Amino acid sequence: MSIVLLMRTTLLQRLLSNLERRKQQQMLFDDSPVGRLLSRRDVLRLLGGSAASLMAGSLIPRWTHASILSPACVVRPQQTEGPYFVDERLNRSDIRSDPTNGQIRTGTPLALTVLLSQISVGNCQPLADAQVDIWHCDALGIYSDVEDPRFNTVGQKFLRGYQLTDARGEAKFLTIYPGWYQGRTVHIHVKVRTAPQGKRSFEFTSQIYFDDALSDRVYADAPYATKGKRTARNQDDGIFRRGGDQLMLAPTQTPDGLAATFAIGLQLP
């Protein structure tokens, strides 16, 4: 064996060893995304040659998630549900009010559309009749219907609700831009559940994040400004650092506030 060939073989072995070690290290984090995430190879296998032509020559790493075929077919990482999920079964689009007393949580209005697609062999289609729950804190960092060292809101149900996706795979909500609390960056929780078919159902849970610069602008106004300067930005948040850059929302300004669509592509069992 020539010296050049030997050097190339040794270099290849080192690269393969480093990739395998990096993969094993990713599995050690307790707050890593949960559930099975589609790799580049998985997506190519599912979608066939049509996706291969789009991705050929790209610099997408094997473990990176990316838009496939259309903006709606986006594979997202799952993240922790957190301690504040309550299965309220509140079927409503406008989640700003507390149904127990009619009081509305104030803040910058946010029209949020969650767009679901099902990735299967050869195509990506809208996912209808899936239940989409969202929940988040108010402008001062308070969640409803939970007991916490900072507050007790048991019995209140503001900023919680679910919608079923329509034929286009859309679930629409009217809420407010979320506030912040100690240790966490700005986020909205989302949970997707499908009705059991036979003995099988599907659940996807994750979080939605915002650009820090946008949060700074929103928080300069009331009622957010009364809470003072926030203590954690995106890169300070350990949960965000485990895939949050793939869960970013990009709202646009509207006459009424902000509006955005968050697309999720799912591989159902």
N, C-alpha and C positions, 0 to 999 in steps of 0.2 A: 504494500500500500504506500502511495506517495505521501510526502509530507503535507502537501496541499490538501489532498483528500482526507488525511487523518485530521487535520485542523478543522476542516469543514464538518466532519462527523462529530468531533468533540463539541464544536459550537452548537450544532443541532441538538445534541443530547442535553447540553446545558439549558438551551431555550425551552425544550420540552419539560425539563425538570422544574424550571422556574414557573412555567405556566401551571403545572400540576400543584406545586406548592402554593401558589397564589390562590388557586381554586379551593384548596383545603383550608387556607386561612379565612376565606370569605365565609365558610361554613361555621366558623367558631364564634361569630358575633351573635349574642342573644337577641339584639334588636335589629338583626338583618331582616329584609323582607321575608314574609312567611308564604308558604304555598309554592306550587311549582311555577317557575318563570320560564317562558319560552326563550330558547337560545336562537341564534341566527340559523343554525342548522335545523332546529325544530320548525321555524317559520317557513324555511325553504321547502321542507318536506311536506308541510301542510298545504302550502299554496302552489307548489309545483313550479313549472318553468316560467310562468308569468312573473313571479316574484324574483326569480333568479336573474332575469334580464335587467330588473330595476336595481338590484343590489350588486351586480357584477362590477368589480373594480372599485367598490366603495371601501372606505376605511373603517367600517363598523366592526368593532371587536366582537368576538364570539359571544361574550356574555352581556353585550349591550342591547337594550330594547329600543326599537325604532318604529317609525311610521311605516306601514306596509300597504302598498296599493293606493290607499287614500288616507286623508287625515283622520277618518273615523276609526281606522283599523290600527290603533295604537296599543301595543302591549305594555301594560303598566305593572310595576312591582306592587305587591301587597305590603301593608304595614300594620303595626299593632292597632287593635281596636281601642285601646286606652281604657281608663277607669270610668268614663262618664257615659258609656252607651246604656240607654234604657229603651227597651223594645215597647214604645208607647202605642204603636199601631195607629198613629195619627195620619190618616189619609188626607193630605192637604198640600196645596202648592205654595200658598203664602204662609211661611212658618214664623213670621215676625211676632205674632201675638201669642198671649197666654190664653188658651181656651177656657181656663177656669175663671178669668175675670175680664178678658177682652183687652187688657193692656198691651200696647205694642212696644217692643224693644226698639229704641231709636238708634240710628247710625246711618252711614252711607248706604243707600239701597243697592243691592246686588241681585241682578237677574241671572240665575245660574241654570244652564242646561247641561244635564249629564246625558251623553250620547253613547249608547251601548251598541256594539257590534259583536257578532259571533264569527270567529275564525274557524273555518273547517277546510276540508280538502278542496283546494282549488279556488276558493272564493272567500269573501268576507261580506256578511249580510247583516242588516239591522236586527237587533235582538228585541223583540216585542214581549210585553207582558211580564217583564222582570220587575221586581220591587226594588226601588232605590231609596234608601234612607240617608238623610244627611242630618248632622247635628254639630253644633259648635257653640263657643262662648259668646256672650254679648260684648258690647263695646268696652266694658270694664273687666272682662276676663272671667265672667261668672256663667256657669252652666246651670240649666234648669233640672229640677227633680232629682238632685243628688245632695248628699251630706258630705261636706268637705271641711277641713280645718279653717278654711277662709270664709265659708258661707254655708247656709242650709236653705236649700230651695225645694225641698221635698214637697210634692204636690203641684208645683208649677211646671209648665210644659212649653215654655217659649223656645224658639229656635230649634225645634225638632219636628220632623215629619217625613212622610214618604210619598212617592208617586210611582205608578206603574208606567213603564215605557210604552209609547204608542207604536204604531206600525212603522214609524221611521226610527225607532229605537231611542226616542227622546223622553226624558223626564225633566219637567221644568219647575223651577223653584223661584220664589221671590223671598229674599232674605236681606241681611245687612252684612257689610264687610265685618269680619270677625275681629274682636279685640285680641289682647295678649295677656298672658299670665306668667308668673315666675318659672323659668326653666324651659319654656317652649316658645318657638317662633310662631308666626301667624299661620293658622291652618283651619281647614274644615274636614270633618270626618265623613266618609262615605262608605256605605255597605250595600252590596248588590246581592239579592237572593232570587233564585228562580223557584217556581212551584215544583214540588216533587213530581217526577214522572216515573210511575211505578214506585220503586224504593229509592230513587236517586234524586238528589237536588244539588244545587250548586250555590256556594257563597264566596264572595270576594269582598275583602275589607281593606281600605287604604285611607290615605289622607291627601288633601289638596293644599298646595302652598302658593304663596304670592311673592312677587318681586319685592325686595326690601325697599327699593326706592319708592315704589307705589305705596307701600305701607307707611313710609315716612310722610308722604303727602297727605294721606287720609288721616293719619293720627295728629296732624297739626290742627285739625278742626274739632269742634265739640261733636259728640260727648267724649271722644277718645282722649283729647288733650288733657282732661282733668286727671287722668291716671298717671301722667308724667311720662318720662322717657322709658321706653321698653328696655328690658335687660338681656334679651336674647334675639339675635338675628339668625338668618337661616343657617349659616355655617357654625353657629354656636350650639345648635340643636342636634343632639346625638341621633335622634330618630330621623331628622331631615337628612343627615349625612349618609344614611343607608338607603339611598334611592330617591331622595326628595327632588333632585334636579330633573327627574323624569316625571314628576307629579306637579309641575308648575302650571298655574292658571295665568292666562293673559287677557285680563279684562280690557274692554274698550269703554270710552266715555260715551254716555248717552244723556239726553235731556233730563232723565230722571235719576241718574247715578252711574252705575257701572253694569256691564253685561259681559258674559263670557260663556263659552262652551267647553266642557271637559269631556274628551272622547276616551273610551276604554274599549279595547278589543279583547274578547275573552274566548278561551278554548274550553267549551263545556264538555263534561264527561259523557 
